[in-house]
Amino acid sequence: MLVGVAMVGGGVAVPEAGVGLVGGGVGCLLGGLLLTYLGFPSRGKGEGEKTKARVLGIERQPGGVAGYPIIKLDLEVRPKGRPAYQVTRKFTAFKLRKLEVGKEIDVRLTDPANPEKIDLA
């Protein structure tokens, strides 16, 4: 996102290069915001409780990130020693390999206070 701010600033400061730098800067800013929203790269990688989840549903979402589609997964998370619960979460498809309904995947509970905050392990 800092690159986007610098490009927009450069485009405003140097009128001859304005349109290209401003357009590129806006693209970098929007891309950075989308990546931040999706948690890419994953925050807290390696932190949290690792557990299993069963894939209940898979839905491709419009758009993508860096050429990878966005996938919405409906999951049944099964933390050790606690009841299973369902959660829906979006991921970029580069994090996913062969995926099908019913398959069990590894996930990580990244926030003990909010069990819906999960990431792929």
LOBA-720249 format. One record per residue (C-alpha): x, y, z; residue in three letters. Coordinates in steps of 0.05 Angstrom, whole numbers, padded with zeros to 5 digits, always signed. Example, Ala and Ser with C-alpha at 12.3 -4.5 7.8 and 13.67 -1.06 7.14 Angstrom:
// residues 2
+00246-00090+00156ala +00273-00021+00143ser 
***
This chain:
// residues 121
+00000+00000+00000met +00059+00046+00013leu +00081+00036-00059val +00012+00058-00081gly +00015+00121-00039val +00084+00137-00066ala +00061+00127-00138met +00000+00171-00129val +00043+00225-00097gly +00094+00220-00154gly +00039+00225-00205gly +00012+00288-00173val +00081+00319-00164ala +00105+00303-00235val +00050+00322-00284pro +00085+00290-00345glu +00079+00221-00312ala +00014+00236-00276gly -00038+00190-00306val +00006+00127-00307gly +00032+00136-00237leu -00035+00155-00208val -00069+00097-00242gly -00015+00048-00220gly -00016+00076-00150gly -00091+00069-00144val -00085-00003-00168gly -00032-00018-00116cys -00074+00014-00061leu -00136-00026-00080leu -00096-00090-00086gly -00064-00078-00018gly -00132-00066+00014leu -00160-00129-00016leu -00100-00170+00006leu -00106-00141+00076thr -00181-00158+00078tyr -00167-00230+00057leu -00110-00238+00106gly -00056-00249+00053phe -00003-00265+00072pro -00036-00298+00131ser -00028-00262+00196arg -00006-00303+00256gly +00022-00358+00213lys +00041-00416+00258gly +00005-00387+00318glu -00058-00415+00349gly -00089-00483+00360glu -00083-00531+00302lys -00144-00574+00290thr -00185-00607+00235lys -00244-00582+00195ala -00290-00618+00146arg -00308-00582+00081val -00384-00574+00077leu -00387-00528+00017gly -00343-00495-00036ile -00363-00434-00076glu -00319-00394-00123arg -00326-00320-00113gln -00321-00265-00165pro -00253-00234-00175gly -00186-00258-00151gly -00119-00240-00121val -00054-00243-00161ala -00087-00289-00212gly -00115-00337-00159tyr -00190-00344-00151pro -00224-00329-00084ile -00260-00389-00054ile -00314-00387+00000lys -00312-00449+00044leu -00365-00473+00091asp -00328-00513+00145leu -00345-00555+00205glu -00288-00541+00254val -00274-00595+00305arg -00230-00568+00361pro -00202-00621+00408lys -00244-00630+00470gly -00298-00581+00448arg -00361-00586+00406pro -00356-00579+00331ala -00383-00515+00300tyr -00393-00487+00230gln -00358-00426+00200val -00355-00394+00131thr -00290-00363+00109arg -00259-00337+00044lys -00189-00358+00022phe -00148-00347-00041thr -00144-00412-00080ala -00068-00414-00080phe -00073-00437-00007lys -00116-00496-00028leu -00098-00560-00063arg -00148-00611-00087lys -00209-00595-00048leu -00277-00628-00048glu -00338-00630-00003val -00328-00679+00054gly -00252-00674+00054lys -00218-00661+00121glu -00167-00604+00123ile -00120-00575+00175asp -00139-00507+00203val -00111-00463+00258arg -00154-00425+00308leu -00120-00358+00308thr -00160-00322+00362asp -00183-00361+00424pro -00234-00306+00440ala -00266-00312+00370asn -00270-00384+00345pro -00293-00361+00276glu -00224-00332+00262lys -00188-00389+00230ile -00133-00398+00179asp -00109-00457+00138leu -00054-00494+00174ala 
***
